[in-house]
Amino acid sequence: MLGKFFKPKWQHTDASVRLKSLATLAGDSVELIKIAQSDPDSDVRMEAITRLHHIPTLVQLGHTAGSIGERARQRVIGLAATEHRHDHLLAEVFAWLQNPALLRSIARDSLRGAKLRHQAIAKLDDQELLFSIASNDTSKEIQYIAATNIDDLEKLQALEKTHGKQNKRLRQLLKEREDLVQHQHQQQAEIDALCAEAETLGNNQRWAQEKTRAKVLEQRWQKISKVTNETQQQRFQQALTDFQQRLQTWESEHTQQQQLLAQQAAEQARLAAEAQQQAEAAAQAEQERLEQAQQREAAARKHHQQQQAQQEQTLKDLHNSLKTLESHLEAEQYGEAIEVHKTLRENLKNATHLPGKEQAFFQRRLQALAPFLREIQDWRRWGTDQVRKQLIETAEHLRTDEELDPQERAKKIHTLREEWRKLSQLEPGQQHTMWKAFDANATAAYEPSKQYFAEQAQQRATHLEQRNSICAQLEALHADTDWETPDWRALQVALNGSRKHWKAAGTVSHKDWKSINERFNTAMDALETHFKAERARNWHERSQLVEQAKALLDSPDTAQAIEQAKVLQTQWQISLSSRPSDEQRLWKQFREPIDALFARAREERQQQQHERNAQQAEAARQTEEQRQRERERQQQQLADLEALATQSTQRKQADTNADEQVANRHTGELLCLQLEILLELESPVEFQATRLKYQVAQLSETMRSRKETTQPSAHALPVLKQWYALGGMPATALASQTARIEKIKQALLQALP
């Protein structure tokens, strides 16, 4: 019934009550940790953090933002001076511990964690403290870390004498410092030498050499200028400035002398050049006259030679043609003979430059062959007429053949016309009537092919329009796209669709193909330029994600690395994919470190689970031991209680005066009421009113004085011991209270675990 009055105050709904209850909680208790982590009231949480001693919880809270994180970090700083058990955690948050006094304390304390001490010593600049640590600490590592921050070479030498035999790294450090000091001395000597040498520049008046030497000195100075002080810098620069001023004075004077000499030399050269030009002009005029005369003579000789060569070549060609004509006649190759005869007559007519004797010779030979050639021509004309008739009949047959393929028909008609043309060359200007009949039949026979080719041309024109439309769409796509924020997937779909439609489009004429194909390639190249740039940018971006994923493997905080890996996975976006093989390779490189990270997380969770199981088992064992000890304690209390009951019986049977008996009776009744209230037992009817009055009057005080607990037996036993300690009382009261005490005792036994 009274259980609600004993509920822990740190669980009270009133924040002010919870705030006051924090003083009763231990600094590393589970209750205080829970309040610091999750209490709904920020003031309560802040006060809980101020009282908390549990470093792991404080470190966890210190990583949060806001006033909670700041208070936790300040609490960590306050505990860091005395808290040794969690130095590994303090080392991880060393950036918080920047209080000079705290760092000195940690650095001196040999019981602190090695890593934390290393960090603290690295921040020290107190040379005496560092020397003290290096001298007195037993750790060779600490000796070395402290010594690395000591600047005084004599202190290092003293440390080497003390610990050098046992600490090899300390000996090596001293050697390095001595080498460094020696090197610094050498540098200072070199600096002084450079300054002194710079001050001698220009003293020997060999300015060209001195100018080069100044540049060399400047280069040498640049190499060591970082280790020079301000005085040395001023000394060297002043020496260079003085030299430059003297050099400029000399150069100015030297330049004036050189200009004067140059003017004199230029005037002499001008006069010599004028004389030379006059002599060369006269020689040139004479040379040109002689060359012109020679050219005229050479041209005359060349023209005469060309005439002779042309005459000889003409005679040679005419003789060859005559021999060819005679050989054709002998071989009865009359068609070729007629052609050669015709050509020979034309060439002879044009050869007006031949001597009359030669012309007469060829005229006599041609006149002798003329009758025979005329007869041959008559026979050939008859033969060509027969062939023409056959060609007319073939054209008429093609005209009536409706099953012939249009392209094959056109090819055959073209062949017929070529044969007719060849016959016309043999007999030009003859048989015009036959030509009209042939042309009419050939034209009529070609009409189906003409219609077919017209349809083909119309289809090619339609295909050209389709391809022009595709090109226009691509050009509009390039012009209308906002290339600052393009939709790459939609663009890729549009580009693939255009390629597909382009391949599906029909043929176009040969003359149109080159221009339309160039237009398509130009439009595609314009888009592909942006695609290539985006593909490269996206590939580089995802390559960076691969490097970031690989870097996560080095993170000591696996949970945080997993969260970062999830973020990287959300950032893996492919705007334009590369070749499938390359994409698979890059994705594999990205997934491998992430998979390894998740595998490591699983292993850590398993390890943590094993540790939790071990901790739970240990906690269960300790709890059981605690329960056993509690049972033993309670049993011992009961045994003591039985002994007290026996002693109480004896005590109450002893002689007691009347006043003490009355006082004992009143005290016993009050103790019985308290026990009945604690154990929630009913009091006798005659004590009901007294019990109610007592509860109302004493409830607040009782709640303030008792420790909060859910076990009333913990309070009942001391009260019962008080009753047993009472002396004698009236017999009636003793009998009544003894009966009540027996009920209380039984209830207490049942309440014990």
C-alpha positions, 0 to 999 in steps of 0.5 A: 500500500505504501510502495508508491511512497517509496518510489526512487526520487530520481524517477519522480515526474517533477524535474526539481525533485529529480534534480535534488535526488542527484546528490544521493546517487553514486558518481558512477551509478547506473541511475546517474548515467541513465539520467545524464544520457536521457533525462528529458530536462536539460538542467537535470542532465547538466547537473547529472553530468557535473556529478558523473564520474563515468569517463566512457559515458562522458566521452560519449556525451562530449561528442554531441553538440550544444551545451550538453557536449560542452558540459561533458567535455569540461567534466572530462577535463575535471576528472582527467587529473585523477582518473587513471582507469580510462586513459585510453579513452582520454587519449582519443579525445586529447584535443579536449585536454589543453589545460597547461596544468593538467598536461603537466600533471599527466606528463609527470605521472608515471601511472598514466597511460603511455599514449596519453603521456606521449601526447601530453609530453609533446605539448610541453615547452617547460625545459626543466620539466621535460629534463626532469621527466627524461631524467627520472622516468623509468620508461625508455620510451618516455625518456626519449619522447621527453628528450626530443622536446629539449632544446638545450644540448648540455641537458641532452648530454647529461641525459646521455651520461645518465641513461645512454648506456641503457637507452639506444634511442637517447644516444642516437638523439644526442648524436643527431642533435650534435650533428644538427648543431655542427651543421648550424655552425657550418651554416653560420660560417658559410653565411658570414663568408658569403656576406664578407665575399659580397662586400668585396664585389667590385674591388678588382674593377673587373665588372663583367666577372664581378656581375657573374660572381654576384649572381652566383653569390645570390644563388648560394644565398637563396639556398641558406636564406631561410636560416639567416637572421635579420642582421645577416639579411641586411648585411648581405643585401646592403653589400649587393646594393652597394655593388649594384650602384657601382655596377650601374655607374660603370655600365652607364659610362661603358654604354656611352663609350660603346654608343660613340664607337658604334656611331663611328663604325656605322658611318664608316660602314655606310660610306663603304656600302654606298661605294659597294652598291655603285660598283655592284649596280654597274656590274649587274647592268652589264651582266643582265645585257649579256644574259639577255643576248644569250637568252635570245640566241638560245631561244632561236636555237630551241625553236629551230630544234623544235621545228626539226623535231616536230617535222621528224615526228610528223613524218615518223607518225605518217609512215607508221600510220601508212604501215598500219593501214597496209597491215590492216588491209593484209590482215583483212581488218577492214574496219580498222583500216578505214579508221586509220585511213581517215586519220591519216588523211586528216593528219596529212592535211594538217601537216603543212610544214612538211616538204612538198616532196614528202606530201606528194609521196603520201598523196600518191599512196592514198590515191592508190588505195582509195578505190579498194577502201571505197568498196570496203566501206560499202560492204561495211555500211551494208553490214551495219544496216543489218546490225541496226535492224537486229538492234531495232528488233531487240528494242521492240522485243524489250518493249513487249516484255512486261515481266522483265526486271526494271533495272535489268530492262534499263541495263539492256536498253543502255547496252543497245544504245551503246552498240547503236552509238558505236555503229554511228561512229562507223557510219555517221550521218547514215540511216536516219529512218532506222534511228527513228524506229530504234529510238522510238522502240528503245524509248517505249521499252525504257518507260517502265524502268523510267517509272520505276526509277522515278518511284525509287527517286521519290523514296530516296527523297522521302528517306532524305527528308526523314534523315534531315528530320533526325538531324534537325531533332539532334540539332534542336536537342543540342540547342535547347538543352540547358547544359548546366543542369542537363537530364543525362538519362533523357538525353541518352534515351533521345540519342539512342533513339536517334541512332536507331531511327538513323539506321532504320531510315532508307537509302538516299541518292549518292549525291545527297548521302555525303552532305546528309551523313556529314550533317548527322555526324556533326550533330552527333559529335556536338552532343558527344562532346558534352557526353564525353565531358560528363562521362569523364567527370562522372568517372572521376567523381566515382573514382574519388568515391573509390579512393574514399571507400578505400580510405575508410578501411584505415578508420579505427571507428568501424561504426562511423566508417560504416555510416560514411560508407552508406553515405558514399553508396548514396553518392554513387550515381551514374549519369552516363555509363562507360564501357560495361567492362570498365563499369564492372571493374570500377564498381568492383573496386568500390564494393571491395573496401565497403564489403570488407568494412561490413565484414569487419563490422560483423566481426566486431559485433560478434566480438562485442557480443561475446564480451557482453555475454561474458559480462552478463555471465559475470554480472549474473554470478556476482548477483547470485553471490550478492543474493546468497550473501543477502540470504545469509545476512538475513538468516543471521539477522533472524538467528540474532532476532531469535536470540533477541526474542529469548533475551526479550522474554527474560528481560520482560519477566524481570522486575520493572517499576510501574512507571517504566512498565507504562513507558515501555507499553507506550513505546511498544505500541508505537513500534508495533504500529510502525511495523504493521504499517511497514509490512501492511498488516492490519492493526487491532481495532482499538489502535485503528484511530491511533494508527491513522493519526500516526500516519498523517502526522509522521508520514512526511518525516518517515519518507524523508528519513528512510532510504528509498527501497522496495523491501520493507523488511530492511526497515522492519528488522531494526524496529523489531529489534527495538521492541525486543530491547524493551523491558517489562510492561503490564501483563495485558499489554505484553500479551497483546503486543506479543501476539501482534509481534508474532504476526509481524514476525511471520509476515517478515519471514514471508517477505524475506527471499 
